[in-house]
Amino acid sequence: MNDRVLTGIVIDAGHGGVDGGASGNGIVEKDLNLLISTYMYDRFRELGVPVKMTRTTDETLDSSERVDRILDAYGNGKDVIVISNHINAGGHT
């Protein structure tokens, strides 16, 4: 039996601010990433799971700031889960 306890979940809403990510047909990846991440955050909280987000608004995070926020949330233990939301785009054939 595994006796490890989850310290917490960190949800990273990919892109943000000046980094819009993929876009097309009026859809911008950073916006969907934030909506999805906020939904996940709210649902985990409803379930009583410790959870934090790297960003809750449309802000620019460089890669080192993003990592710092992830590590500041719960540290770098094996009992921390990090979910980074991204939506890929592709062409059509």
Buried (B, 14 or more C-beta within 10 A) or exposed (E): EEEEEEBBBBBBBBBBEEEEBBEEEEEBBBBBBBEBBBEBBEEBEEEEEBBBBBBEEBBEBEEEEBBEBBEEBBEEEEEBBBBBBBBEEEEEE
